[in-house]
Amino acid sequence: DVYKRQLQPSLGEVSRVLQQTQLDCWEIQRPQSCIPRGDNLYTLNLGKVCNQRPEHHISLFHEGSWQVAIQHSSAGNILVDKNSHGYLFALMKLIPVIDIKRSLVVTAIAGKRMAYAPSDTPLCHSSQPAAVVAALLNLHPFDSLYIADLDAISGNGSNLELIRALHIDHPGITLWVDNGLTDLACLREFARPVIGTESLSDCGRLNCLVNTLPSPLLSLDYHADIFTGPAGLDRQPALWPDEVIVMTLSRVGSASGPDHVILRQLLKQASNHRFFAAGGIRDHSDLEQLRTCGVAGALLSTALHQGWIDGSTLRYFSDS
């Protein structure tokens, strides 16, 4: 009878069906405010999720639409949605990226910042930041945006006021901003600071920033697969904030695919952190593979601008 009902399932029904699918359901709770989806959302703390693969297809209900969030050991709380075929799959946080240099959006190429030129792509032929953001939001209602202030990172100026203007124009969007750890007192007023390891002098500095900044993000920066930052920091997850970007700069704009080797190593050593892949992500298949290994989200740029990842793919994966 459970499988034939069109009404939203009760908590008891969810529990029984998950047990029938041989999942260990330890606890079912009411919606948590930290998970921004609709009213019919539950948090499931699962001891085992299909051999650590929350996206495995588990047939539940044929009718109705509902969502759950799974406490997955390799990515924290992961939203899980039921698609039209009655299966569960993990949702990811997808964040568009814009790189700003001399007040313009530039196209990133393999981390070679001196070669970055003003953006002109099929998605947006303008390199004005406001126009690029508008084009991204027309593609999908993203709730977060990653901005790299390349001038500030390189010590050649700042685009802070321009970034603040984007916040004023789009107050509902959370900005993740890497500005080389400059002007943090101002930045923290309207954005989530990104602590890029390439800008860190030592591990003590990271500890101070994590304990004083509101909701900081860490970006573990890699050039040509080599970690860039204080020695050993990439092996000390106890020092990291909960959310970590894995930035493989040599793959940015290269369409070479994400670095699964580094991602799997980090997921294995820091299973309680939420990781966001950045660099080289090309298409639906790359997102599927990232989701399979437990990555919580991805930063996207070239694939959006070239149309390799379109609105339908974003809706399929995204928790926005």
C-alpha positions in Angstrom: 0.0 0.0 0.0 2.9 2.4 0.7 4.1 2.2 -2.8 0.7 3.1 -4.3 -0.1 6.2 -2.1 0.1 9.6 -3.8 0.3 11.5 -0.5 3.5 12.6 1.1 4.9 9.7 3.1 4.9 9.9 6.8 8.1 9.6 8.8 7.1 6.1 9.8 6.6 5.1 6.2 10.0 6.5 5.2 11.6 4.6 8.0 9.9 1.3 7.1 10.7 1.6 3.4 14.4 2.5 4.0 14.6 -0.5 6.3 13.1 -2.7 3.6 15.8 -1.5 1.2 18.4 -2.8 3.8 19.6 0.7 4.9 20.3 1.3 8.5 18.1 4.1 9.5 19.4 5.4 12.9 17.4 8.5 13.3 14.7 10.5 11.5 14.3 14.2 12.4 12.1 17.1 11.4 13.4 19.6 8.9 16.6 21.5 9.8 17.0 25.2 8.9 20.5 24.6 7.5 19.1 22.7 4.6 17.4 25.2 2.2 14.7 23.1 0.5 11.0 22.9 0.8 8.7 22.0 3.7 8.6 18.3 2.8 12.2 17.7 3.8 13.6 15.3 6.3 17.0 14.6 7.7 18.1 11.0 7.9 21.1 10.1 9.8 22.1 6.9 8.1 24.8 4.6 9.4 25.3 3.0 6.0 24.1 4.4 2.7 24.4 1.8 0.0 28.1 1.1 0.6 28.8 4.9 0.9 27.0 5.7 -2.3 23.9 7.8 -1.5 23.2 8.2 -5.2 22.5 4.5 -5.8 19.0 4.0 -7.1 16.7 2.9 -4.3 13.1 2.5 -5.4 10.7 4.1 -2.9 7.5 5.8 -3.9 6.0 5.9 -7.4 3.9 9.0 -6.8 4.4 12.3 -5.0 7.5 14.5 -4.6 9.6 14.7 -1.5 13.1 15.1 -0.4 15.4 13.8 2.3 18.9 14.8 3.5 21.3 12.1 4.3 24.2 12.3 6.8 26.9 10.9 4.6 30.2 10.1 6.1 32.2 11.7 3.3 30.2 14.9 2.7 28.2 15.8 5.7 24.5 16.6 5.1 23.7 15.8 1.4 20.3 16.5 0.0 18.6 13.6 -1.7 15.7 14.1 -4.1 13.2 11.6 -5.6 13.1 11.9 -9.4 10.1 11.1 -11.6 11.1 7.4 -11.7 10.9 7.0 -8.0 14.6 6.9 -7.2 16.8 8.7 -4.7 19.9 10.6 -5.8 22.2 13.1 -4.0 21.9 16.7 -4.8 25.0 18.9 -5.2 25.7 22.6 -4.5 26.7 24.1 -7.9 28.4 27.5 -7.7 29.2 29.6 -10.8 32.6 31.3 -10.8 33.7 34.7 -12.1 37.3 35.9 -12.1 37.7 39.6 -12.0 40.8 41.5 -13.2 41.0 45.2 -13.8 37.3 45.5 -13.2 36.4 43.0 -15.9 35.5 39.3 -16.0 38.3 37.3 -17.5 38.5 33.8 -19.0 40.7 31.5 -16.9 43.2 29.3 -18.7 45.1 26.6 -16.7 45.9 29.0 -13.9 48.1 31.2 -16.1 46.7 34.5 -14.9 48.9 36.7 -17.0 47.2 35.3 -20.0 43.6 35.8 -18.8 41.7 38.0 -21.3 38.4 39.7 -21.0 35.5 37.2 -21.3 33.5 36.8 -24.5 31.6 33.6 -24.5 28.4 32.1 -25.9 26.7 32.7 -22.6 27.6 36.3 -22.4 29.5 38.4 -24.9 30.1 41.2 -22.4 33.0 41.1 -19.8 31.2 43.5 -17.5 30.7 41.7 -14.1 27.0 42.8 -13.8 26.2 41.5 -17.3 28.0 38.2 -16.7 26.2 37.7 -13.3 22.8 38.4 -15.0 23.6 35.8 -17.7 24.4 33.2 -15.1 21.2 33.9 -13.2 19.2 33.7 -16.4 20.7 30.2 -16.9 19.8 29.1 -13.4 18.7 30.6 -10.1 22.0 30.1 -8.3 22.0 31.0 -4.6 25.8 31.4 -4.3 28.5 32.9 -6.5 32.3 32.4 -6.3 34.4 35.5 -7.1 38.2 35.6 -7.4 39.6 39.1 -7.2 42.8 38.4 -9.2 44.1 41.9 -8.7 43.9 41.5 -4.9 45.3 38.0 -5.0 48.3 39.2 -7.0 48.8 42.3 -4.9 48.0 44.6 -7.8 44.9 46.5 -6.6 41.4 45.5 -5.5 37.9 45.1 -6.9 36.3 45.2 -3.5 33.9 48.0 -4.3 32.8 46.4 -7.5 32.1 43.1 -5.6 30.2 45.0 -3.0 28.1 46.5 -5.8 27.3 43.0 -7.0 26.1 42.1 -3.5 23.9 45.2 -3.4 22.4 44.3 -6.7 21.8 40.6 -5.7 21.4 40.6 -1.9 19.8 37.1 -2.0 23.0 35.5 -3.4 25.8 34.5 -1.0 29.2 35.6 -2.4 32.2 33.4 -1.8 35.1 35.7 -2.3 38.8 35.0 -2.6 40.7 38.3 -2.5 44.0 37.2 -1.3 43.1 37.7 2.4 43.0 41.5 1.9 40.4 44.0 3.3 38.9 41.2 5.4 37.3 43.6 7.8 35.2 45.0 4.9 34.7 41.8 3.0 33.3 39.9 5.9 30.4 42.4 6.1 28.8 41.1 2.9 30.5 37.9 1.7 32.0 34.6 2.9 35.7 35.0 2.8 37.6 32.3 1.0 41.0 31.5 2.6 43.2 30.5 -0.3 46.2 28.5 0.8 48.3 30.2 -1.9 47.9 33.4 0.1 48.6 31.9 3.5 52.0 32.4 5.2 51.7 29.6 7.8 49.2 27.3 9.5 48.9 29.6 12.5 47.4 32.3 10.3 44.8 29.8 9.1 43.9 28.9 12.7 43.4 32.5 13.5 41.3 33.2 10.4 39.1 30.1 11.0 38.4 31.2 14.5 37.6 34.9 13.8 36.0 35.0 10.4 32.2 34.3 10.0 31.6 31.1 7.9 35.0 31.0 6.3 35.8 28.6 3.4 39.2 27.1 2.8 40.5 26.7 -0.7 43.2 24.0 -0.9 45.1 25.3 -4.0 47.0 23.0 -6.3 49.2 24.0 -9.3 50.1 21.1 -11.6 48.9 18.7 -8.9 51.3 20.1 -6.4 49.8 21.7 -3.2 50.5 25.4 -2.9 50.5 26.6 0.7 52.1 26.1 4.1 53.9 22.8 4.2 51.7 19.9 5.5 48.5 21.9 5.7 46.9 19.7 3.1 47.3 16.8 5.5 46.0 18.5 8.6 42.2 18.5 8.4 41.8 19.4 12.1 42.9 22.9 11.1 40.4 23.2 8.3 36.9 24.8 8.5 33.9 22.5 7.7 33.7 23.4 4.0 36.7 23.1 1.7 37.2 23.9 -1.9 39.7 21.8 -3.8 41.1 24.2 -6.4 43.2 22.5 -9.1 44.3 25.7 -10.9 46.2 23.9 -13.7 42.9 22.4 -14.8 40.8 25.6 -14.7 39.5 26.4 -18.2 41.3 23.3 -19.6 38.3 21.0 -20.0 40.5 18.2 -18.8 38.2 16.9 -16.1 38.4 17.1 -12.3 41.4 15.7 -10.4 39.8 12.6 -8.9 43.0 11.4 -7.4 43.4 14.4 -5.1 39.7 14.5 -4.3 39.6 10.9 -3.3 42.7 11.3 -1.1 41.1 14.3 0.7 37.7 12.6 1.1 39.5 9.6 2.7 41.5 11.6 5.2 38.7 14.1 6.1 35.4 12.3 5.8 33.5 14.8 8.0 34.3 17.8 5.8 32.2 19.0 2.8 34.4 19.3 -0.3 33.7 21.4 -3.4 35.6 20.4 -6.6 37.0 23.3 -8.8 38.9 23.1 -12.0 38.4 21.1 -15.2 34.7 20.1 -14.7 33.2 19.6 -18.2 29.8 18.1 -18.2 27.0 15.9 -16.8 29.3 12.9 -16.6 31.9 14.7 -14.5 29.2 15.9 -12.1 27.9 12.3 -11.8 31.4 11.0 -11.0 32.0 13.7 -8.4 28.6 12.9 -6.8 29.5 9.2 -6.8 32.7 9.7 -4.8 30.9 11.9 -2.2 31.8 15.5 -3.3 29.3 18.0 -1.9 29.4 20.4 -4.7 31.3 22.0 -7.6 32.5 25.3 -8.9 31.7 25.9 -12.5 32.8 28.4 -15.1 33.9 27.3 -18.6 31.3 24.5 -18.8 28.6 27.1 -18.1 29.9 29.7 -20.6 30.4 27.1 -23.4 27.0 25.5 -22.8 28.4 22.1 -21.9 26.4 22.2 -18.7 23.0 23.7 -19.4 19.9 24.6 -17.4 18.5 21.1 -17.4 21.7 19.6 -16.0 21.9 22.3 -13.3 18.3 21.5 -12.3 19.0 17.8 -12.2 22.0 18.1 -9.8 21.5 21.3 -8.0 20.3 22.0 -4.4 19.8 25.7 -5.2 
